[in-house]
Amino acid sequence: MNEDPSRKRLGRGLAALIGEMDRPAPAPEKRAAADGKAPIEFVSANPKNPRRSFAEADLTDLAQSIREHGIVQPVVVRPSPSQSGRYEIIAGERRWRAAQRAGLTEIPIIVREVSDRTALELAIIENVQRADLNPVEEAQGYQQLIDEHGYSQADLGQVIGKSRSHVANTLRLLKLPPVIRDMLVDGALSAGHARTLVTAEDPAGLAKRIVEEGLSVRQAEALAQMPAAAQREAKPGAPAEKDADTLALEKLLSDTLGMKVQVAHKDRGGEVRIGYRTLEQLDELCRRLKQD
């Protein structure tokens, strides 16, 4: 069977594909300047972008950075398939949203003539490589490619640079009830915890217990294999209830960092756990830790 050449080159990632494409297409009505900028109101989001969640704190921080330094990386767009003279975003919707908050009237763009299929592939690859998708968005993006373009799980693994088992495990998250998927989107549950719930007898009840008791993935796996009645009797080392001072400290740290912080006291010492949703949040945390 002949291999689709577009899939082969997509496997090398977003930057490689963009570098191989033709030069930027001319603006449909010559509304984009020669330096590769376009009025921000002529650019719109891709309705099929797999990314749906944009953290307010992240957008605020990025908008402030854009005010000070401008947009360093152009937004990749294509001519709108439905509106003449306008553009649809392929990659860079977060930068576009933050630029609006920063009050920019135009943004740097790279225009590409691509099909609906390639636009969707690029959007998913770009977000997966940057770890910008929450687990549910990633799973929904994979399912889109399967439903709309006939990809197999092996195809997807090759295209996005992940193993087939990663793709299969991610797709399993779509079998979970909406309440658990919401917990994944909010960051209350990790993908590892959520995968243990797929075959659980009472996934919603176990998810609530995982969050309330701070169970590890291994503890969650052990409980998920039990009947619901036995789960309620099992006590896999649930932590003691936190005192008011610890809860106040967690809230102070969470509010300061804009990330979920958990403080756990043990017999000797303890640990502080900081949850981040994006690489930008991790970069910001590292920057703060380096400050005097």
C-alpha positions as CSV (number, residue, x, y, z in Angstrom):
1,M,0.0,0.0,0.0
2,N,1.4,3.4,-1.0
3,E,2.1,5.7,2.0
4,D,0.5,9.1,2.1
5,P,3.5,11.5,1.7
6,S,1.8,14.1,3.8
7,R,1.8,11.7,6.8
8,K,5.4,10.9,6.4
9,R,6.6,14.5,6.5
10,L,4.2,15.3,9.3
11,G,6.0,12.8,11.5
12,R,8.9,15.2,11.5
13,G,6.9,17.9,13.3
14,L,5.4,21.3,12.8
15,A,8.6,23.2,12.2
16,A,9.8,20.8,9.5
17,L,6.6,20.9,7.7
18,I,6.3,24.6,7.7
19,G,9.9,24.9,6.5
20,E,9.2,22.6,3.5
21,M,6.0,24.3,2.3
22,D,5.9,26.9,-0.4
23,R,6.5,30.5,0.4
24,P,3.7,32.4,2.2
25,A,0.7,32.8,-0.1
26,P,-0.3,36.4,-1.0
27,A,-3.0,37.9,1.1
28,P,-6.5,37.3,-0.6
29,E,-7.1,41.1,-0.9
30,K,-3.6,42.3,-0.3
31,R,-4.7,43.3,3.2
32,A,-1.5,41.8,4.8
33,A,1.5,44.0,4.7
34,A,4.7,42.9,3.0
35,D,6.4,42.4,6.3
36,G,4.0,39.5,7.1
37,K,1.6,41.3,9.4
38,A,-2.2,41.4,9.2
39,P,-4.9,43.4,11.1
40,I,-5.8,41.4,14.1
41,E,-9.6,41.6,13.3
42,F,-9.0,39.8,10.0
43,V,-7.7,36.7,11.9
44,S,-10.1,34.3,13.5
45,A,-9.8,31.0,15.4
46,N,-10.0,27.6,13.8
47,P,-13.3,26.1,14.9
48,K,-11.7,22.6,14.8
49,N,-8.7,23.5,16.9
50,P,-8.4,20.7,19.4
51,R,-7.4,23.1,22.2
52,R,-10.5,24.4,24.0
53,S,-9.1,25.5,27.3
54,F,-7.1,28.7,27.8
55,A,-6.1,29.5,31.4
56,E,-6.9,33.1,32.3
57,A,-3.7,33.5,34.3
58,D,-1.6,32.3,31.3
59,L,-3.3,34.6,28.9
60,T,-2.8,37.5,31.3
61,D,0.9,36.8,31.7
62,L,1.4,36.4,28.0
63,A,-0.4,39.6,27.2
64,Q,1.9,41.5,29.6
65,S,4.9,39.9,27.8
66,I,3.6,40.9,24.4
67,R,3.1,44.5,25.6
68,E,6.7,44.6,26.6
69,H,8.4,42.5,23.9
70,G,5.8,42.0,21.1
71,I,5.0,38.7,19.5
72,V,8.3,36.8,18.9
73,Q,6.8,33.9,17.0
74,P,4.4,34.6,14.2
75,V,0.9,33.1,14.1
76,V,0.6,30.4,11.3
77,V,-2.6,31.0,9.3
78,R,-4.3,30.0,6.1
79,P,-6.7,32.0,4.0
80,S,-10.2,31.6,5.4
81,P,-12.1,28.9,3.4
82,S,-15.4,30.8,4.0
83,Q,-14.6,34.5,4.2
84,S,-12.7,36.3,1.5
85,G,-9.9,38.6,2.8
86,R,-9.7,36.9,6.2
87,Y,-7.4,34.3,7.8
88,E,-8.0,31.2,9.9
89,I,-5.4,30.2,12.6
90,I,-3.5,27.0,12.1
91,A,-1.1,27.4,15.1
92,G,-0.8,30.2,17.6
93,E,-4.4,30.8,18.9
94,R,-3.1,31.5,22.4
95,R,-0.7,34.2,21.1
96,W,-3.6,35.7,19.1
97,R,-5.9,35.8,22.1
98,A,-3.2,37.4,24.3
99,A,-2.4,39.9,21.6
100,Q,-6.0,41.1,21.7
101,R,-5.8,41.5,25.4
102,A,-2.5,43.5,24.9
103,G,-4.3,45.9,22.6
104,L,-2.4,45.0,19.4
105,T,-4.0,46.1,16.2
106,E,-2.0,43.8,14.0
107,I,0.0,40.6,14.4
108,P,2.8,38.9,12.5
109,I,1.6,36.0,10.4
110,I,2.9,33.2,8.2
111,V,0.3,32.3,5.5
112,R,0.0,28.7,4.3
113,E,-2.3,27.2,1.7
114,V,-3.3,23.9,3.3
115,S,-6.4,21.7,3.3
116,D,-8.8,21.2,6.2
117,R,-7.1,17.9,7.0
118,T,-3.6,19.3,7.1
119,A,-4.8,22.3,9.2
120,L,-6.2,19.9,11.7
121,E,-3.1,17.7,11.7
122,L,-0.8,20.7,12.2
123,A,-3.0,22.1,15.0
124,I,-2.8,18.8,16.9
125,I,0.9,18.3,16.3
126,E,1.8,21.8,17.4
127,N,-0.2,21.6,20.6
128,V,0.9,18.0,21.5
129,Q,4.6,18.9,20.9
130,R,4.2,22.0,23.1
131,A,2.2,20.1,25.8
132,D,-0.5,22.7,25.5
133,L,-3.4,20.3,25.4
134,N,-5.0,18.8,28.5
135,P,-5.5,15.0,28.3
136,V,-9.2,15.3,27.2
137,E,-8.4,17.8,24.4
138,E,-5.5,15.5,23.2
139,A,-7.9,12.5,23.1
140,Q,-10.5,14.5,21.2
141,G,-8.0,15.7,18.7
142,Y,-6.9,12.1,18.1
143,Q,-10.5,11.0,17.7
144,Q,-11.1,13.8,15.2
145,L,-8.3,12.5,13.0
146,I,-9.6,8.9,13.2
147,D,-13.2,9.9,12.5
148,E,-12.6,12.5,9.8
149,H,-9.5,11.2,8.0
150,G,-9.4,7.5,8.7
151,Y,-6.2,7.3,10.7
152,S,-5.4,4.2,12.6
153,Q,-3.8,4.3,16.1
154,A,-0.5,3.3,14.6
155,D,-0.7,6.1,12.0
156,L,-1.3,8.6,14.7
157,G,1.6,7.4,16.8
158,Q,3.9,7.9,13.8
159,V,2.5,11.3,12.9
160,I,2.7,12.8,16.4
161,G,5.9,11.0,17.5
162,K,4.2,9.0,20.3
163,S,3.9,5.3,20.9
164,R,0.8,3.4,19.8
165,S,0.1,2.5,23.4
166,H,0.2,6.2,24.3
167,V,-2.4,6.9,21.7
168,A,-4.6,4.0,22.8
169,N,-4.4,4.9,26.4
170,T,-5.2,8.6,25.7
171,L,-8.3,7.6,23.6
172,R,-9.6,5.5,26.5
173,L,-10.1,8.7,28.5
174,L,-13.0,9.5,26.2
175,K,-14.9,6.6,27.7
176,L,-15.0,8.3,31.1
177,P,-18.1,10.1,32.4
178,P,-18.2,13.9,31.7
179,V,-17.7,14.7,35.4
180,I,-14.3,12.9,35.4
181,R,-13.3,14.5,32.1
182,D,-14.0,17.9,33.7
183,M,-11.7,17.0,36.6
184,L,-9.0,16.1,34.0
185,V,-9.5,19.5,32.2
186,D,-9.3,21.3,35.6
187,G,-6.1,19.5,36.5
188,A,-7.7,17.9,39.6
189,L,-6.9,14.4,38.2
190,S,-3.8,13.3,36.2
191,A,-4.1,11.2,33.1
192,G,-2.5,8.3,34.9
193,H,-5.2,8.5,37.6
194,A,-7.9,8.8,35.1
195,R,-6.8,5.7,33.1
196,T,-7.3,3.6,36.2
197,L,-11.0,4.7,36.3
198,V,-11.9,3.4,32.8
199,T,-12.8,-0.1,34.1
200,A,-13.8,0.9,37.7
201,E,-17.3,-0.1,38.9
202,D,-17.9,3.4,40.3
203,P,-15.5,5.7,38.4
204,A,-17.0,9.0,39.7
205,G,-16.9,7.8,43.3
206,L,-13.3,6.6,43.0
207,A,-12.3,9.8,41.3
208,K,-13.6,11.9,44.2
209,R,-11.8,9.7,46.7
210,I,-8.5,10.0,44.7
211,V,-8.7,13.8,44.9
212,E,-9.9,14.0,48.5
213,E,-7.3,11.5,49.9
214,G,-4.4,12.3,47.5
215,L,-4.1,8.7,46.4
216,S,-1.2,7.6,44.2
217,V,-1.8,6.0,40.8
218,R,-0.8,2.6,42.3
219,Q,-3.3,3.0,45.1
220,A,-6.0,4.0,42.6
221,E,-5.2,1.0,40.5
222,A,-5.6,-1.3,43.4
223,L,-9.0,0.2,44.4
224,A,-10.2,0.2,40.8
225,Q,-9.9,-3.6,40.7
226,M,-12.2,-4.0,43.7
227,P,-16.0,-4.0,43.7
228,A,-17.5,-0.7,44.7
229,A,-18.6,-2.1,48.1
230,A,-15.1,-3.3,48.9
231,Q,-13.6,0.0,47.8
232,R,-15.5,1.8,50.5
233,E,-14.0,-0.5,53.2
234,A,-10.4,-0.4,51.9
235,K,-8.1,2.2,53.4
236,P,-5.0,2.5,51.3
237,G,-3.0,4.8,53.6
238,A,-5.3,7.8,53.5
239,P,-3.6,10.9,54.8
240,A,-4.7,12.6,58.0
241,E,-7.0,15.6,57.7
242,K,-5.0,18.8,57.2
243,D,-5.0,21.4,59.9
244,A,-6.1,25.0,59.3
245,D,-2.5,26.3,59.1
246,T,-1.6,23.8,56.3
247,L,-4.7,24.6,54.3
248,A,-4.0,28.4,54.7
249,L,-0.4,27.8,53.5
250,E,-1.6,25.8,50.5
251,K,-4.1,28.6,49.5
252,L,-1.4,31.3,49.9
253,L,1.1,29.4,47.7
254,S,-1.6,28.5,45.1
255,D,-2.8,32.1,44.9
256,T,0.8,33.4,44.6
257,L,1.9,30.9,41.9
258,G,-1.4,30.6,40.1
259,M,-1.0,26.8,40.3
260,K,-2.4,24.1,42.5
261,V,-0.1,23.5,45.5
262,Q,-0.4,20.7,48.0
263,V,1.6,20.5,51.3
264,A,2.0,17.0,52.9
265,H,3.5,16.6,56.3
266,K,5.1,13.3,57.2
267,D,6.9,11.8,60.2
268,R,10.2,13.4,59.1
269,G,9.8,16.5,56.9
270,G,7.3,16.4,54.1
271,E,6.8,17.5,50.5
272,V,5.3,20.3,48.5
273,R,3.6,19.3,45.2
274,I,3.0,22.0,42.6
275,G,0.8,21.1,39.6
276,Y,1.2,22.9,36.3
277,R,-0.9,22.6,33.2
278,T,1.4,24.0,30.5
279,L,5.1,24.4,29.8
280,E,4.7,28.1,30.1
281,Q,3.6,27.6,33.7
282,L,6.6,25.4,34.4
283,D,8.9,28.0,32.8
284,E,7.3,30.7,35.0
285,L,7.8,28.5,38.1
286,C,11.5,28.0,37.3
287,R,12.0,31.7,36.7
288,R,10.5,32.5,40.1
289,L,12.6,29.8,41.9
290,K,15.8,31.3,40.4
291,Q,15.0,34.8,41.7
292,D,16.8,36.0,44.8
